[in-house]
């Protein structure tokens, strides 16, 4: 069995060579699915370390992007053992940068981190209409909806999405988190979201708390 603590630390250190070597050695031992799930959990704990280092200013945006790619590579190595992705999923989230806003780097970082934390992410892209959010929520029945925006006008678009979810009778079935430069406690309350964040790592923790 792989040293789970060493694996988590290697991911926290962004040591790709060490992570891939540990995982390939592990898979070569023909582990069972339960052992593989323990390794997936260790990978996710490593991502938490990355988020903590980002919060303290030791890691930067590029480090978060790299960490998300590293975790995706790790899960791909483990897929033959865990029998697909669903075993490691803790919940689902519909994501998008709202209508009128084309900025999606923050959303993409959050997507990488939330997937590494075990969520199934349905990414609608950028400049997403309220109707597209509603349609996807109706289709996949997620636990969480995440909306991102950098421009101030994004706040009006976020409010429009929530109003359409209310009109469709879907608002009470999901938690809603908003993120980006213009969001604040006041904006969150005015829009009618459940939480806001300007920090991807913090946003992941909020979503994890909702699905526990």
Secondary structure per residue as TSV (DSSP state, phi and psi in degrees):
chain	resnum	aa	ss	phi	psi
A	1	X	-	360.0	138.3
A	2	X	-	-66.6	150.9
A	3	X	-	-73.3	103.4
A	4	X	H	-63.7	-38.5
A	5	X	H	-66.5	-40.3
A	6	X	H	-64.5	-37.1
A	7	X	H	-65.2	-47.6
A	8	X	H	-58.4	-43.1
A	9	X	H	-67.0	-38.0
A	10	X	H	-63.4	-38.2
A	11	X	H	-68.7	-43.4
A	12	X	H	-58.5	-33.4
A	13	X	T	-84.0	-4.3
A	14	X	T	59.0	36.6
A	15	X	-	-91.2	84.9
A	16	X	H	-59.8	-44.2
A	17	X	H	-58.7	-45.2
A	18	X	H	-65.8	-44.5
A	19	X	H	-60.3	-50.3
A	20	X	H	-66.7	-35.4
A	21	X	H	-65.4	-44.5
A	22	X	H	-61.1	-43.2
A	23	X	H	-71.3	-40.8
A	24	X	H	-66.0	-38.6
A	25	X	H	-63.9	-39.0
A	26	X	H	-64.6	-48.8
A	27	X	H	-61.7	-33.3
A	28	X	T	-66.8	-15.6
A	29	X	T	-86.2	4.6
A	30	X	-	53.6	56.9
A	31	X	-	-71.3	162.7
A	32	X	-	-88.6	174.2
A	33	X	H	-65.6	-35.2
A	34	X	H	-64.8	-42.2
A	35	X	H	-63.5	-40.2
A	36	X	H	-64.0	-36.5
A	37	X	H	-66.9	-35.1
A	38	X	H	-62.3	-37.0
A	39	X	H	-69.7	-40.6
A	40	X	H	-58.5	-44.7
A	41	X	H	-61.2	-39.1
A	42	X	H	-64.6	-37.8
A	43	X	H	-62.1	-42.4
A	44	X	H	-66.6	-35.0
A	45	X	H	-65.4	-34.6
A	46	X	H	-62.6	-37.3
A	47	X	H	-67.1	-32.6
A	48	X	H	-63.5	-39.4
A	49	X	H	-60.5	-42.3
A	50	X	H	-60.3	-45.4
A	51	X	H	-61.0	-39.8
A	52	X	H	-64.5	-40.8
A	53	X	H	-69.0	-30.9
A	54	X	H	-68.2	-41.9
A	55	X	H	-62.2	-34.3
A	56	X	T	-87.3	0.6
A	57	X	T	87.1	3.5
A	58	X	S	-79.9	-28.6
A	59	X	S	-112.4	157.1
A	60	X	-	-122.3	-177.8
A	61	X	H	-55.6	-43.9
A	62	X	H	-60.3	-34.5
A	63	X	H	-66.9	-37.9
A	64	X	H	-65.2	-41.4
A	65	X	H	-63.1	-45.2
A	66	X	H	-62.9	-41.1
A	67	X	H	-62.5	-41.0
A	68	X	H	-62.9	-40.9
A	69	X	H	-66.5	-39.8
A	70	X	H	-62.1	-42.0
A	71	X	H	-66.8	-38.5
A	72	X	H	-63.1	-40.8
A	73	X	H	-63.2	-40.1
A	74	X	H	-62.8	-45.2
A	75	X	H	-65.3	-36.0
A	76	X	H	-62.4	-38.2
A	77	X	H	-64.2	-36.3
A	78	X	H	-84.8	-15.9
A	79	X	H	-52.2	-43.8
A	80	X	H	-60.7	-25.5
A	81	X	H	-88.5	-39.9
A	82	X	H	-84.5	-4.0
A	83	X	T	74.3	34.4
A	84	X	S	109.3	-179.7
A	85	X	S	-84.3	-28.4
A	86	X	G	-61.7	-28.8
A	87	X	G	-62.4	-26.0
A	88	X	G	-99.8	2.9
A	89	X	-	-82.7	133.2
A	90	X	-	-104.2	-14.1
A	91	X	E	174.9	-176.1
A	92	X	E	-133.7	153.4
A	93	X	E	-143.6	137.4
A	94	X	E	-99.3	127.3
A	95	X	E	-122.6	150.5
A	96	X	E	-175.2	150.6
A	97	X	E	-86.0	128.9
A	98	X	B	-72.0	166.8
A	99	X	T	-55.1	134.8
A	100	X	T	92.2	-4.6
A	101	X	-	-125.8	128.7
A	102	X	-	-105.3	1.2
A	103	X	-	-81.9	121.8
A	104	X	-	-133.3	11.4
A	105	X	H	-65.8	-39.8
A	106	X	H	-63.2	-42.2
A	107	X	H	-63.4	-39.7
A	108	X	H	-67.7	-37.9
A	109	X	H	-63.8	-45.9
A	110	X	H	-61.9	-40.4
A	111	X	H	-59.6	-46.7
A	112	X	H	-59.5	-42.8
A	113	X	H	-71.7	-38.7
A	114	X	H	-71.4	-33.6
A	115	X	H	-68.1	-39.1
A	116	X	H	-65.2	-26.6
A	117	X	T	-82.5	-0.6
A	118	X	T	105.3	8.0
A	119	X	E	-89.1	147.4
A	120	X	E	-86.9	116.9
A	121	X	E	-105.6	127.1
A	122	X	E	-106.3	101.0
A	123	X	E	-94.4	116.5
A	124	X	-	-87.1	-6.2
A	125	X	-	90.4	-147.4
A	126	X	S	-118.2	166.8
A	127	X	S	55.4	47.4
A	128	X	B	-90.6	128.5
A	129	X	-	-73.9	155.8
A	130	X	H	-55.5	-39.9
A	131	X	H	-61.3	-35.6
A	132	X	H	-68.2	-38.3
A	133	X	H	-61.5	-48.4
A	134	X	H	-60.6	-44.1
A	135	X	H	-61.0	-42.8
A	136	X	H	-70.5	-38.6
A	137	X	H	-62.2	-42.4
A	138	X	H	-63.4	-36.4
A	139	X	H	-75.3	-47.4
A	140	X	H	-104.8	-10.2
A	141	X	-	51.0	61.0
A	142	X	-	-75.8	165.0
A	143	X	S	-82.6	-27.2
A	144	X	E	-134.8	145.3
A	145	X	E	-119.1	127.6
A	146	X	E	-115.2	126.1
A	147	X	E	-119.3	135.9
A	148	X	E	-123.2	152.0
A	149	X	-	-168.4	147.7
A	150	X	S	-107.2	-33.3
A	151	X	S	-83.5	151.5
A	152	X	T	-60.7	-34.4
A	153	X	T	-63.1	-17.3
A	154	X	H	-62.0	-27.8
A	155	X	H	-63.0	-41.1
A	156	X	H	-64.6	-38.5
A	157	X	H	-67.0	-39.0
A	158	X	H	-62.0	-43.4
A	159	X	H	-62.6	-38.7
A	160	X	H	-64.0	-37.8
A	161	X	H	-62.5	-47.1
A	162	X	H	-64.2	-39.6
A	163	X	H	-62.0	-38.2
A	164	X	H	-71.3	-35.2
A	165	X	H	-64.0	-39.9
A	166	X	H	-62.0	-47.0
A	167	X	H	-62.2	-30.1
A	168	X	T	-87.9	-0.9
A	169	X	T	74.1	22.4
A	170	X	-	-109.6	-9.4
A	171	X	G	-59.4	-42.1
A	172	X	G	-73.1	-9.6
A	173	X	G	-90.5	-6.3
A	174	X	S	-134.8	154.6
A	175	X	E	-94.1	143.9
A	176	X	E	-121.6	125.9
A	177	X	E	-119.5	136.5
A	178	X	E	-117.2	148.5
A	179	X	E	-147.5	157.2
A	180	X	S	131.7	174.1
A	181	X	T	-57.2	-42.2
A	182	X	T	-83.1	-6.0
A	183	X	-	-77.3	150.0
A	184	X	-	-157.2	174.4
A	185	X	H	-60.5	-43.3
A	186	X	H	-64.3	-46.3
A	187	X	H	-62.1	-40.7
A	188	X	H	-58.8	-44.6
A	189	X	H	-67.4	-41.6
A	190	X	H	-66.8	-37.6
A	191	X	H	-74.3	-33.5
A	192	X	T	96.9	22.0
A	193	X	-	-82.4	166.4
A	194	X	S	-87.3	-28.0
A	195	X	E	-159.6	160.2
A	196	X	E	-135.6	158.3
A	197	X	E	-158.7	150.2
A	198	X	S	-113.2	13.6
A	199	X	-	-132.9	117.3
A	200	X	H	-59.1	-41.1
A	201	X	H	-64.2	-40.6
A	202	X	H	-65.0	-39.2
A	203	X	H	-62.1	-39.3
A	204	X	H	-61.6	-43.7
A	205	X	H	-62.0	-39.3
A	206	X	H	-62.7	-45.8
A	207	X	H	-64.9	-39.1
A	208	X	H	-60.8	-40.7
A	209	X	H	-63.3	-33.9
A	210	X	H	-71.3	-30.9
A	211	X	H	-98.6	-1.6
A	212	X	-	-70.4	360.0
